[in-house]
């Protein structure tokens, strides 16, 4: 039995049932978005060639002035393109039944998963209470019933920098993190009660 704590939504009744055929359509659309994102960003930064491992490891500054690796900067750019594409495609395929980068708090003690509305997240950030967001889960794409608390499928885009032939792995949580010892995929399964959270990677498509 799913355990979620949030307000209900009348929009749930209007959302198309997520069957195997529709889920496959969504997955294929997100795969196309990942390919588009990789192609768009690499062409803009490197032309027709891929970056080398050395270039991926170079330190650069992002839009906020932070020092990060080029791989991280390219990944952020690819995510922006992919999410814009995902919004366009999912609005056609499943209007009202998806969220992009939604925020959820999972309570380890109670096992409850609580959806935080964008307004609530903005309030927390505005008041500088970022500790309240520590340990929250923010998947790239969530399919739901029309109520973001009622999750049906979870997707994350992964964008390796140099080697696009190697299957990416779910990010492992570091020491000191509430979920230390687990990875993203494991936490998505536990928190959202989904059997197989899906990783979407350019050229390789959907993986687990």
NORBEL-V713742 format. One record per residue. N is the residue number from 1. RES is the residue in one small letter. PSI is psi in degrees with one decimal (none if undefined). OMEGA is omega in whole degrees, -180 to 180 (NA if undefined). BURIAL is 1 if it has 9 or more other C-alpha atoms within 8 Angstrom, else 0. Layout:
n: [N | N]
res: [RES | RES]
psi: [PSI | PSI]
omega: [OMEGA | OMEGA]
burial: [BURIAL | BURIAL]
//
This chain:
n: [1 | 2 | 3 | 4 | 5 | 6 | 7 | 8 | 9 | 10 | 11 | 12 | 13 | 14 | 15 | 16 | 17 | 18 | 19 | 20 | 21 | 22 | 23 | 24 | 25 | 26 | 27 | 28 | 29 | 30 | 31 | 32 | 33 | 34 | 35 | 36 | 37 | 38 | 39 | 40 | 41 | 42 | 43 | 44 | 45 | 46 | 47 | 48 | 49 | 50 | 51 | 52 | 53 | 54 | 55 | 56 | 57 | 58 | 59 | 60 | 61 | 62 | 63 | 64 | 65 | 66 | 67 | 68 | 69 | 70 | 71 | 72 | 73 | 74 | 75 | 76 | 77 | 78 | 79 | 80 | 81 | 82 | 83 | 84 | 85 | 86 | 87 | 88 | 89 | 90 | 91 | 92 | 93 | 94 | 95 | 96 | 97 | 98 | 99 | 100 | 101 | 102 | 103 | 104 | 105 | 106 | 107 | 108 | 109 | 110 | 111 | 112 | 113 | 114 | 115 | 116 | 117 | 118 | 119 | 120 | 121 | 122 | 123 | 124 | 125 | 126 | 127 | 128 | 129 | 130 | 131 | 132 | 133 | 134 | 135 | 136 | 137 | 138 | 139 | 140 | 141 | 142 | 143 | 144 | 145 | 146 | 147 | 148 | 149 | 150 | 151 | 152 | 153 | 154 | 155 | 156 | 157 | 158 | 159 | 160 | 161 | 162 | 163 | 164 | 165 | 166 | 167 | 168 | 169 | 170 | 171 | 172 | 173 | 174 | 175 | 176 | 177 | 178 | 179 | 180 | 181 | 182 | 183 | 184 | 185 | 186 | 187 | 188 | 189 | 190 | 191 | 192 | 193 | 194 | 195 | 196 | 197 | 198 | 199 | 200 | 201 | 202 | 203 | 204 | 205 | 206 | 207 | 208]
res: [x | x | x | x | x | x | x | x | x | x | x | x | x | x | x | x | x | x | x | x | x | x | x | x | x | x | x | x | x | x | x | x | x | x | x | x | x | x | x | x | x | x | x | x | x | x | x | x | x | x | x | x | x | x | x | x | x | x | x | x | x | x | x | x | x | x | x | x | x | x | x | x | x | x | x | x | x | x | x | x | x | x | x | x | x | x | x | x | x | x | x | x | x | x | x | x | x | x | x | x | x | x | x | x | x | x | x | x | x | x | x | x | x | x | x | x | x | x | x | x | x | x | x | x | x | x | x | x | x | x | x | x | x | x | x | x | x | x | x | x | x | x | x | x | x | x | x | x | x | x | x | x | x | x | x | x | x | x | x | x | x | x | x | x | x | x | x | x | x | x | x | x | x | x | x | x | x | x | x | x | x | x | x | x | x | x | x | x | x | x | x | x | x | x | x | x | x | x | x | x | x | x | x | x | x | x | x | x]
psi: [132.2 | 141.7 | 108.0 | 149.5 | 110.0 | 172.1 | 153.1 | 176.3 | 129.0 | -15.1 | -19.9 | -35.7 | -22.2 | -7.5 | 137.0 | 139.0 | 134.1 | 96.3 | 179.1 | -38.3 | -43.7 | -39.7 | -37.2 | -39.6 | -43.4 | -45.5 | -45.0 | -38.6 | -42.3 | -33.5 | -42.9 | -37.2 | -39.1 | -43.3 | -43.3 | -41.9 | -45.9 | -48.6 | -46.4 | -47.7 | -40.7 | -42.4 | -40.8 | -30.1 | -29.4 | 2.8 | -133.4 | 3.0 | 161.2 | 155.3 | 152.1 | 163.0 | -37.5 | -43.0 | -36.9 | -32.2 | -6.9 | 146.7 | 132.0 | 173.9 | 140.5 | -173.3 | -24.7 | 3.1 | 5.3 | 149.0 | 118.6 | 170.7 | 156.2 | -34.1 | -42.2 | -41.7 | -45.5 | -40.0 | -41.4 | -41.9 | -41.9 | -38.7 | -41.9 | -45.4 | -44.0 | -40.6 | -34.9 | -43.5 | -43.6 | -40.5 | -42.9 | -45.9 | -40.9 | -25.5 | -30.8 | -44.7 | -36.7 | 61.7 | 131.1 | -5.9 | 30.1 | 159.7 | 145.0 | 127.2 | 47.2 | 157.2 | 131.2 | 142.0 | 125.3 | 125.1 | 111.9 | -38.5 | -45.7 | -20.1 | 11.4 | 144.8 | 123.1 | 123.7 | 131.6 | 121.0 | 156.9 | -35.6 | -39.4 | -42.5 | -42.4 | -38.6 | -44.0 | -44.3 | -40.6 | -35.4 | 2.4 | 20.3 | 53.8 | -18.0 | -26.0 | -20.5 | -4.5 | 128.3 | 1.8 | 156.0 | 131.5 | 79.2 | 156.3 | -45.7 | 130.5 | 130.3 | 136.1 | -179.5 | -1.4 | -20.0 | 114.2 | -18.3 | -19.6 | 81.8 | 136.8 | -28.7 | 149.9 | 134.1 | 144.7 | 135.0 | 139.9 | 131.2 | 84.4 | 148.1 | -61.9 | -48.7 | 100.1 | 3.6 | -11.1 | 131.4 | 128.3 | 166.4 | 154.8 | 139.2 | 133.7 | 140.8 | 135.8 | 168.4 | 138.5 | -16.2 | 146.4 | -27.3 | 21.2 | 137.3 | -9.1 | 173.3 | 175.1 | -47.8 | -42.9 | -44.4 | -35.0 | -41.2 | -43.4 | -48.9 | -37.7 | -1.9 | 38.7 | 142.0 | -39.7 | 88.7 | 142.5 | 130.2 | 128.4 | 123.3 | 139.1 | 137.9 | -35.9 | -16.2 | -144.1 | 131.5 | -177.8 | none]
omega: [-178 | 178 | 178 | 177 | 178 | 175 | -180 | -180 | 179 | -180 | -176 | -176 | -175 | -176 | -180 | 179 | 179 | 176 | -176 | -178 | -179 | 178 | 178 | 177 | 179 | -180 | 180 | 178 | 180 | 174 | 178 | 178 | 178 | 178 | -180 | -178 | 180 | -178 | -177 | -175 | 180 | 178 | -178 | -175 | -173 | -178 | -174 | -180 | 175 | 177 | 176 | 176 | 180 | 179 | 180 | -177 | 179 | 178 | 180 | 177 | 178 | -176 | 179 | 179 | 178 | 175 | -179 | 176 | 177 | 178 | 179 | -179 | 178 | 179 | 178 | 179 | 180 | 177 | -180 | 180 | -178 | -179 | 175 | 177 | -179 | 179 | -180 | -176 | -177 | 174 | 177 | -173 | -173 | -178 | 178 | -175 | 178 | 174 | 177 | 180 | 176 | -178 | 179 | 173 | 177 | -179 | -177 | -176 | -176 | -176 | 180 | 175 | -174 | 177 | 176 | -179 | 176 | 179 | 179 | 178 | 179 | 179 | -180 | -180 | -178 | -179 | 177 | -178 | -173 | 176 | 178 | -179 | 180 | -180 | 177 | 179 | -178 | 177 | 179 | -177 | 175 | 170 | -178 | -175 | -169 | 172 | -176 | 178 | -178 | -173 | 179 | 180 | -177 | 180 | 172 | 172 | 174 | -176 | 173 | -174 | -173 | -174 | -179 | -180 | -177 | 178 | 178 | 179 | 175 | -179 | 178 | 180 | -175 | 176 | -178 | 178 | 179 | -178 | -180 | -178 | 177 | 175 | -178 | -177 | 178 | -179 | 176 | 179 | -178 | -173 | -174 | 178 | 176 | -176 | -173 | 171 | -170 | 175 | -179 | -175 | 178 | 176 | 180 | 176 | -175 | 175 | -178 | NA]
burial: [0 | 0 | 0 | 1 | 1 | 0 | 0 | 0 | 0 | 0 | 1 | 1 | 0 | 0 | 1 | 0 | 0 | 0 | 0 | 0 | 0 | 1 | 1 | 0 | 1 | 1 | 1 | 0 | 1 | 1 | 1 | 0 | 1 | 1 | 1 | 1 | 1 | 1 | 0 | 1 | 1 | 1 | 1 | 0 | 0 | 1 | 0 | 0 | 0 | 0 | 1 | 0 | 0 | 0 | 0 | 1 | 1 | 0 | 0 | 1 | 1 | 1 | 0 | 0 | 0 | 0 | 0 | 1 | 1 | 1 | 1 | 0 | 1 | 1 | 1 | 0 | 1 | 1 | 1 | 0 | 1 | 1 | 1 | 0 | 1 | 1 | 1 | 0 | 1 | 1 | 1 | 0 | 1 | 1 | 1 | 1 | 1 | 1 | 1 | 1 | 1 | 1 | 1 | 1 | 1 | 1 | 0 | 0 | 0 | 0 | 1 | 1 | 1 | 1 | 1 | 1 | 0 | 0 | 0 | 0 | 1 | 0 | 0 | 1 | 1 | 0 | 0 | 0 | 1 | 0 | 0 | 0 | 1 | 0 | 1 | 1 | 1 | 0 | 1 | 1 | 1 | 1 | 1 | 1 | 1 | 1 | 1 | 1 | 1 | 1 | 1 | 1 | 1 | 1 | 1 | 1 | 1 | 1 | 1 | 1 | 1 | 1 | 0 | 1 | 0 | 0 | 0 | 0 | 0 | 0 | 0 | 1 | 1 | 0 | 0 | 0 | 0 | 0 | 1 | 1 | 0 | 1 | 1 | 1 | 1 | 0 | 1 | 1 | 1 | 0 | 1 | 1 | 0 | 1 | 0 | 0 | 1 | 1 | 1 | 1 | 1 | 1 | 1 | 1 | 1 | 1 | 1 | 0]
//
